C-alpha cells in the first residue's frame, strides 16, 4: 500500500479521562472516482493505534485496532478512555507497513483543578486565499486545546483571484465533492501540523455547507441531501465524538477545564429558523448551563459576531446573519449569564475585533457584562471596512485589526488573557508572527484592559 496517511492525524474533544484520536486513510487524497474516495479500495482496512506517555513511545498506555470503513471514507475515530486528567499523551497509527506521523494530545483537567488552561481560537481558512503560515505558528505554541469557530472549508467555486489552486474549480455539493474539498485543505502541511500539535474542538459556520444557509435551507429534498452530505464529510474529517444521524449532527456541547472554564460550543446554523439562532433545545441547554455553572469563566465558542455592530452607510446597518438579527435571543443569553458575566469567542468577519458586552448596547453607560474577542481568520480575505467609522459608531467596540491570524490565550482562576496574534501577509509563505495586542480581565472586573497599551 502507498502511504495512506497523507491527510495527517488529529485528536479532539478532550475530557478529563479521554480523547478522540483521528485519521483518514487516503493514498490519493482527491481521487476522481466517488467509489474509491481517497484512492482507497472499497473494503475495510484494519488500522492499529498506540497512545504513549512520551514522544518516543517507550511507555505505551493504550493500544488497539480499528476498522477504517469505506462508508465513512476510511476515516477512523478512536475513543480512548481511562486516562489521567491534565496530561500530555502521544499517539500514532499503522496501516499495513505504513506508520503515521505522531501527534500530541492532552486531556482536560479534573473538575476540581485550578490550573490555568492555554487555548487558541482559529477561523476562516479559505485555501485559495493564502498560505496557512498562521497555523504553523499556532502549532508551535502547543496549546492545551484549539477551538475552530467555523469556515474550516469553503464550499464555493474556486476564487477568481487565487493564491493557490483548489484543483477542482466547481462548488462542492455532493458527498464526493465535499470529501475532496476537505482532502485538498488537509494536504496543507501547516494545517496538519496544527492538528497534530494539540486536541481540537471545532464547530461550523455556513461554508461547510452553503454560504449563509439557515437550518433546513429552502426545505427542499435536494438541499437536505446536500446538507446531510456536508455534515457527513465534516464528521469524516474532524475528531468528533458523535456520528451524523438522520441527516443531522449534534454539535453543541460543553468542554470544561477544572473549576476555571466552561467552553460552551454552539451550533449557529443547523437549528436556526426565521426567529431563533440556536433553536429551542440548544438555547435551553445553554441558558441552564450559564445559570448553573460554578466555574470562574463561562465562555461561548461560536462563529458569529455577538455584539451589536452598527455599520455607517446605506441600510441595512445591522447584519441580519449575525446576532444582530436575533437580538431578543442574545438578550436572554446575556441575562442568563447574570452578574458573573460572559466571554464570547467569534469569527466569520475576516477581521479581528474586541469589545465590551453591554447590558444595553444602545446605552454606552449601561453595565458591562462581559467581553467578546473576534478571530480575524487564517487566510480568508477581509471585506473593505471603514474601521474608524465602525468603532466611532459602536463605543463598546475597542479594538480592530485587519491582518490574518488567531487568538491565543490563558484562562486561570485570577485572570483571563487573550492575545491577538497576526501575520503581516498570507499571499506567500513564511510570514513571521507577532502579538498585535493583548487583553486581560479579572473575574470580578468585567471590563477587559488592553495590556499592550499599558
C-alpha positions as CSV (number, residue, x, y, z in Angstrom):
1,X,0.0,0.0,0.0
2,X,1.2,3.5,-0.8
3,X,1.3,6.0,2.1
4,X,-2.3,6.2,3.4
5,X,-1.6,9.0,5.9
6,X,-1.5,11.9,3.5
7,X,-4.1,13.7,5.5
8,X,-2.3,13.5,8.8
9,X,-3.6,12.8,12.2
10,X,-5.6,14.7,14.8
11,X,-7.1,14.4,18.2
12,X,-10.0,16.2,19.8
13,X,-13.0,16.5,22.2
14,X,-10.8,16.3,25.4
15,X,-12.4,15.1,28.6
16,X,-10.6,14.7,32.0
17,X,-10.3,10.9,31.3
18,X,-10.1,10.7,27.5
19,X,-9.8,12.0,24.0
20,X,-10.8,11.1,20.4
21,X,-7.9,10.1,18.0
22,X,-8.5,10.6,14.3
23,X,-7.0,9.8,10.9
24,X,-8.4,9.1,7.4
25,X,-6.7,6.8,5.0
26,X,-6.1,8.3,1.6
27,X,-3.4,7.2,-0.8
28,X,-4.7,9.7,-3.4
29,X,-6.4,12.5,-1.4
30,X,-8.6,14.0,-4.2
31,X,-9.2,10.8,-6.2
32,X,-11.7,11.3,-9.0
33,X,-13.7,8.1,-8.5
34,X,-16.5,8.5,-6.0
35,X,-16.5,4.7,-5.4
36,X,-12.9,5.0,-4.2
37,X,-12.7,8.1,-2.0
38,X,-9.1,8.9,-1.3
39,X,-8.0,6.3,-3.8
40,X,-8.7,3.5,-1.2
41,X,-10.1,0.1,-2.1
42,X,-13.8,-0.5,-1.4
43,X,-13.2,-2.7,1.6
44,X,-12.5,-2.3,5.3
45,X,-8.9,-1.7,6.3
46,X,-7.6,-2.5,9.8
47,X,-5.7,0.3,11.4
48,X,-3.7,-0.2,14.6
49,X,-3.1,2.7,17.0
50,X,-1.0,3.4,20.1
51,X,-1.1,6.0,22.8
52,X,2.0,6.7,24.8
53,X,3.2,8.9,27.7
54,X,6.3,10.0,25.8
55,X,7.2,11.1,22.3
56,X,9.5,8.1,21.8
57,X,6.6,5.7,22.5
58,X,8.7,3.9,25.1
59,X,5.7,3.8,27.5
60,X,2.6,2.6,25.7
61,X,-0.6,3.2,27.9
62,X,-3.3,2.2,25.4
63,X,-3.3,0.4,22.0
64,X,-5.8,-1.4,19.8
65,X,-7.1,-1.8,16.2
66,X,-9.9,0.0,14.5
67,X,-11.6,-0.7,11.1
68,X,-11.4,2.0,8.5
69,X,-14.7,1.6,6.6
70,X,-15.4,2.8,3.0
71,X,-18.8,4.0,4.1
72,X,-17.0,6.7,6.2
73,X,-14.3,7.4,3.6
74,X,-11.9,5.2,5.6
75,X,-11.9,7.7,8.5
76,X,-11.0,6.4,11.9
77,X,-12.4,7.8,15.2
78,X,-10.9,6.1,18.2
79,X,-12.4,6.8,21.6
80,X,-9.7,6.5,24.3
81,X,-10.9,6.5,28.0
82,X,-9.3,5.8,31.4
83,X,-6.5,8.5,31.0
84,X,-5.1,10.8,33.6
85,X,-6.6,14.3,33.7
86,X,-4.5,17.3,32.6
87,X,-1.8,15.1,31.0
88,X,0.0,15.1,27.7
89,X,-0.1,11.9,25.5
90,X,1.3,11.0,22.1
91,X,-0.4,8.8,19.5
92,X,0.2,7.2,16.1
93,X,-1.5,4.8,13.7
94,X,-0.3,2.0,11.4
95,X,-1.9,0.6,8.3
96,X,-0.1,-2.4,6.7
97,X,3.5,-1.5,6.8
98,X,2.9,2.3,6.8
99,X,3.3,4.3,10.1
100,X,1.6,7.6,10.5
101,X,3.2,10.8,11.9
102,X,2.9,11.1,15.6
103,X,0.5,13.6,17.3
104,X,0.4,15.2,20.7
105,X,-2.8,15.4,22.6
106,X,-3.9,16.4,26.1
107,X,-6.7,15.6,28.4
108,X,-8.8,18.2,30.1
109,X,-8.3,19.0,33.8
110,X,-10.1,17.3,36.7
111,X,-13.3,19.2,37.7
112,X,-11.7,20.5,40.9
113,X,-8.4,21.6,39.3
114,X,-7.5,25.3,39.3
115,X,-4.6,25.1,36.8
116,X,-4.8,27.8,34.0
117,X,-5.8,26.4,30.6
118,X,-3.9,27.6,27.5
119,X,-6.1,27.8,24.3
120,X,-6.1,29.1,20.8
121,X,-9.1,30.1,18.6
122,X,-9.0,30.0,14.8
123,X,-11.5,30.5,11.9
124,X,-12.0,31.2,8.2
125,X,-9.3,29.5,6.2
126,X,-10.1,29.6,2.5
127,X,-7.5,27.6,0.7
128,X,-7.2,29.7,-2.4
129,X,-6.8,32.9,-0.4
130,X,-3.4,32.1,1.1
131,X,-0.9,30.0,3.0
132,X,-1.6,28.6,6.4
133,X,1.5,30.0,8.0
134,X,-0.5,31.3,11.0
135,X,-1.4,27.7,11.8
136,X,2.2,26.7,11.8
137,X,2.8,29.4,14.4
138,X,-0.2,28.2,16.4
139,X,1.2,24.6,16.3
140,X,4.5,25.9,17.7
141,X,2.6,27.3,20.8
142,X,1.4,23.8,21.7
143,X,-1.8,24.9,23.5
144,X,-3.8,22.7,25.7
145,X,-6.8,22.9,23.3
146,X,-7.6,24.6,19.9
147,X,-11.1,25.8,19.1
148,X,-12.1,26.3,15.5
149,X,-15.1,28.5,15.1
150,X,-16.1,27.8,11.5
151,X,-15.5,28.1,7.8
152,X,-12.9,25.3,8.0
153,X,-13.5,24.8,4.3
154,X,-15.3,26.9,1.7
155,X,-17.8,25.0,-0.5
156,X,-17.6,27.8,-3.1
157,X,-16.2,27.5,-6.6
158,X,-12.6,28.5,-6.8
159,X,-11.9,32.2,-6.2
160,X,-11.3,34.3,-9.3
161,X,-8.1,35.6,-7.7
162,X,-6.3,32.6,-6.2
163,X,-3.0,32.4,-4.4
164,X,-3.3,28.6,-4.5
165,X,-5.4,26.4,-6.8
166,X,-8.1,24.1,-5.5
167,X,-7.6,21.5,-8.3
168,X,-11.4,21.4,-8.8
169,X,-12.9,24.8,-9.7
170,X,-16.6,23.9,-9.1
171,X,-18.6,24.3,-5.9
172,X,-18.9,21.3,-3.6
173,X,-22.5,20.0,-3.4
174,X,-22.1,16.2,-3.2
175,X,-20.6,13.9,-0.6
176,X,-17.7,13.1,-3.0
177,X,-17.1,16.8,-3.7
178,X,-17.1,17.7,0.0
179,X,-14.8,14.9,0.8
180,X,-12.3,16.0,-1.8
181,X,-12.6,19.6,-0.6
182,X,-11.6,18.6,2.9
183,X,-8.8,16.4,1.5
184,X,-7.4,19.3,-0.5
185,X,-7.3,21.5,2.6
186,X,-5.7,18.8,4.7
187,X,-2.9,18.3,2.2
188,X,-1.5,21.6,3.6
189,X,1.4,20.7,6.0
190,X,0.7,23.6,8.3
191,X,-2.9,22.6,8.9
192,X,-1.8,19.0,9.5
193,X,0.8,20.4,12.0
194,X,-1.8,22.4,13.9
195,X,-4.0,19.3,14.3
196,X,-1.0,17.1,15.4
197,X,0.1,19.7,18.0
198,X,-3.0,19.8,20.2
199,X,-6.5,18.5,20.6
200,X,-9.2,20.4,18.6
201,X,-12.8,21.2,19.5
202,X,-14.4,22.5,16.3
203,X,-17.7,24.0,15.4
204,X,-19.0,25.0,12.0
205,X,-20.4,28.1,10.3
206,X,-22.0,28.3,6.9
207,X,-19.4,27.5,4.3
208,X,-19.0,23.9,5.5
209,X,-22.4,23.5,3.7
210,X,-23.5,26.6,1.7
211,X,-22.9,30.3,2.1
212,X,-25.4,31.9,4.6
213,X,-27.7,28.9,4.8
214,X,-30.1,28.6,7.8
215,X,-31.4,25.4,9.2
216,X,-33.3,23.4,6.6
217,X,-32.5,26.0,3.9
218,X,-35.3,26.1,1.4
219,X,-36.7,22.9,2.8
220,X,-36.3,21.0,-0.4
221,X,-35.2,17.4,-0.5
222,X,-32.3,18.4,-2.7
223,X,-31.0,20.9,0.0
224,X,-31.5,18.4,2.8
225,X,-29.5,15.8,0.8
226,X,-26.7,18.3,0.3
227,X,-26.7,19.3,4.0
228,X,-26.5,15.6,5.0
229,X,-23.6,15.0,2.7
230,X,-21.8,18.1,4.0
231,X,-22.3,17.0,7.6
232,X,-21.1,13.5,6.9
233,X,-17.9,14.9,5.2
234,X,-17.4,17.2,8.2
235,X,-17.5,14.3,10.6
236,X,-15.2,12.2,8.4
237,X,-12.5,14.9,8.7
238,X,-12.8,16.1,12.3
239,X,-12.0,14.3,15.6
240,X,-15.6,14.3,16.8
241,X,-17.3,12.1,19.5
242,X,-20.6,11.6,17.7
243,X,-21.6,10.5,14.2
244,X,-24.2,12.1,12.0
245,X,-27.7,10.6,12.4
246,X,-30.8,11.1,10.3
247,X,-29.2,13.8,8.3
248,X,-28.2,15.8,11.4
249,X,-25.1,16.0,13.6
250,X,-25.2,17.1,17.3
251,X,-22.6,19.9,17.5
252,X,-23.4,21.9,20.7
253,X,-21.6,20.7,23.7
254,X,-19.6,21.7,26.8
255,X,-15.8,21.2,27.3
256,X,-14.8,22.1,30.8
257,X,-11.3,22.7,32.3
258,X,-11.4,22.2,36.1
259,X,-13.1,24.9,38.1
260,X,-11.6,27.5,35.8
261,X,-13.5,27.5,32.5
262,X,-16.6,26.1,30.7
263,X,-16.2,26.4,27.0
264,X,-19.8,26.2,25.7
265,X,-19.5,25.3,22.0
266,X,-22.5,26.4,19.9
267,X,-24.1,25.5,16.6
268,X,-25.4,28.7,15.0
269,X,-26.6,27.1,11.7
270,X,-28.3,23.7,11.9
271,X,-31.2,24.6,14.2
272,X,-31.8,28.2,13.0
273,X,-35.1,29.4,11.6
274,X,-36.5,32.9,10.9
275,X,-36.8,33.8,14.6
276,X,-34.2,31.6,16.5
277,X,-30.5,31.4,16.1
278,X,-30.0,28.3,18.2
279,X,-33.3,26.6,18.3
280,X,-35.3,25.9,21.5
281,X,-33.4,22.9,22.7
282,X,-30.0,24.3,22.3
283,X,-30.9,27.7,23.9
284,X,-32.5,25.9,26.9
285,X,-29.3,23.8,27.3
286,X,-27.1,26.9,27.1
287,X,-29.1,29.2,29.4
288,X,-29.4,26.4,32.0
289,X,-25.6,25.9,32.0
290,X,-25.0,29.6,32.2
291,X,-27.2,29.9,35.3
292,X,-25.8,26.8,37.0
293,X,-22.1,26.8,36.1
294,X,-19.8,27.1,39.1
295,X,-16.6,27.8,37.1
296,X,-14.7,31.1,37.0
297,X,-15.2,31.8,33.3
298,X,-18.2,31.0,31.1
299,X,-17.0,31.2,27.5
300,X,-19.2,30.9,24.4
301,X,-17.3,29.4,21.4
302,X,-19.3,30.1,18.3
303,X,-18.9,31.6,14.8
304,X,-20.9,34.8,14.6
305,X,-20.4,38.4,15.7
306,X,-22.2,38.5,19.1
307,X,-22.1,42.2,20.0
308,X,-24.1,44.9,18.3
309,X,-22.2,46.2,15.3
310,X,-23.8,49.2,13.6
311,X,-22.1,49.9,10.2
312,X,-22.4,53.5,9.0
313,X,-23.7,53.9,5.5
314,X,-26.8,52.9,3.5
315,X,-29.2,50.3,5.1
316,X,-29.1,47.6,6.3
317,X,-26.8,48.9,9.0
318,X,-27.1,45.8,11.1
319,X,-26.1,42.4,9.7
320,X,-29.1,40.0,9.9
321,X,-26.9,36.9,9.6
322,X,-25.1,37.8,12.9
323,X,-26.6,38.0,16.4
324,X,-27.9,41.5,15.5
325,X,-30.6,39.5,13.6
326,X,-31.6,37.8,16.8
327,X,-31.4,40.5,19.5
328,X,-34.0,39.1,21.8
329,X,-32.3,35.7,21.9
330,X,-29.0,37.5,22.6
331,X,-30.6,39.4,25.5
332,X,-31.8,36.2,27.0
333,X,-28.4,34.6,26.9
334,X,-26.7,37.7,28.5
335,X,-29.4,37.7,31.2
336,X,-28.8,34.0,31.9
337,X,-25.1,34.7,32.5
338,X,-26.1,37.2,35.2
339,X,-23.7,39.3,37.2
340,X,-20.8,36.9,36.7
341,X,-20.7,37.8,33.1
342,X,-19.8,36.2,29.8
343,X,-16.8,35.9,27.4
344,X,-17.5,35.2,23.7
345,X,-15.1,33.9,21.1
346,X,-16.2,34.5,17.5
347,X,-15.1,34.5,13.9
348,X,-16.8,34.9,10.5
349,X,-16.0,38.5,9.6
350,X,-12.3,38.1,8.5
351,X,-11.1,40.9,10.7
352,X,-10.1,41.0,14.3
353,X,-12.3,42.9,16.8
354,X,-12.6,43.1,20.6
355,X,-15.2,44.9,22.7
356,X,-17.3,45.0,25.8
357,X,-20.6,43.2,26.1
358,X,-23.2,45.7,27.4
359,X,-26.5,45.2,29.2
360,X,-27.9,47.7,26.7
361,X,-25.8,48.2,23.6
362,X,-27.8,51.4,22.8
363,X,-26.7,52.9,26.1
364,X,-22.9,53.3,26.4
365,X,-23.3,54.0,30.1
366,X,-25.0,50.7,30.8
367,X,-23.3,47.9,32.7
368,X,-20.5,46.0,31.1
369,X,-21.5,42.3,31.4
370,X,-18.6,40.6,29.6
371,X,-16.3,40.8,26.6
372,X,-16.1,39.5,23.0
373,X,-13.0,38.6,21.1
374,X,-13.3,38.0,17.3
375,X,-10.6,36.0,15.5
376,X,-9.8,37.5,12.1
377,X,-9.2,34.4,10.0
378,X,-6.3,32.2,9.0
379,X,-6.4,33.2,5.3
380,X,-9.8,34.4,4.2
381,X,-9.7,37.9,2.6
382,X,-11.3,40.7,4.7
383,X,-14.1,42.9,3.3
384,X,-13.5,46.6,2.8
385,X,-14.1,48.0,6.3
386,X,-14.1,51.6,7.5
387,X,-12.9,50.6,10.9
388,X,-12.7,54.1,12.3
389,X,-16.3,54.8,11.4
390,X,-17.4,51.5,12.9
391,X,-15.5,52.0,16.1
392,X,-16.9,55.5,16.4
393,X,-20.5,54.3,15.9
394,X,-20.1,51.5,18.4
395,X,-18.4,52.8,21.6
396,X,-18.4,49.3,23.1
397,X,-16.0,48.0,20.4
398,X,-12.5,48.9,21.4
399,X,-10.1,47.2,19.0
400,X,-9.8,46.4,15.3
401,X,-7.0,44.8,13.2
402,X,-7.2,43.7,9.6
403,X,-4.4,41.2,9.4
404,X,-4.7,37.4,9.2
405,X,-4.2,35.4,12.5
406,X,-5.8,33.8,15.5
407,X,-6.4,34.2,19.2
408,X,-4.1,32.8,21.8
409,X,-4.9,33.0,25.5
410,X,-4.9,31.6,29.0
411,X,-7.8,31.3,31.4
412,X,-7.0,31.0,35.0
413,X,-8.6,31.5,38.4
414,X,-7.2,35.0,38.7
415,X,-7.3,36.3,35.2
416,X,-8.1,35.7,31.5
417,X,-5.6,36.8,28.9
418,X,-6.4,37.0,25.2
419,X,-3.7,37.9,22.7
420,X,-4.4,38.7,19.0
421,X,-1.7,37.0,17.0
422,X,-1.2,38.1,13.4
423,X,0.9,37.6,10.3
424,X,1.6,40.6,8.0
425,X,0.9,38.6,4.8
426,X,-0.7,35.3,3.8
427,X,-0.3,35.5,0.0
428,X,3.2,33.9,0.3
429,X,4.7,31.5,2.7
430,X,6.8,32.1,5.8
431,X,5.4,35.2,7.4
432,X,6.6,35.9,10.9
433,X,4.0,36.1,13.7
434,X,3.5,39.0,16.2
435,X,1.3,39.8,19.1
436,X,-0.7,42.8,17.9
437,X,-2.3,43.4,21.3
438,X,-3.4,41.5,24.4
439,X,-6.4,42.0,26.7
440,X,-6.5,40.9,30.3
441,X,-9.5,40.7,32.7
442,X,-10.2,39.6,36.2
443,X,-13.2,37.6,37.4
444,X,-14.6,40.4,39.5
445,X,-13.7,43.0,36.9
446,X,-15.7,42.5,33.7
447,X,-14.1,45.3,31.7
448,X,-11.0,43.9,30.0
449,X,-8.0,46.2,29.8
450,X,-5.7,46.3,26.8
451,X,-2.5,45.1,28.5
452,X,-0.4,46.0,25.4
453,X,-1.2,49.7,25.7
454,X,0.0,50.0,29.3
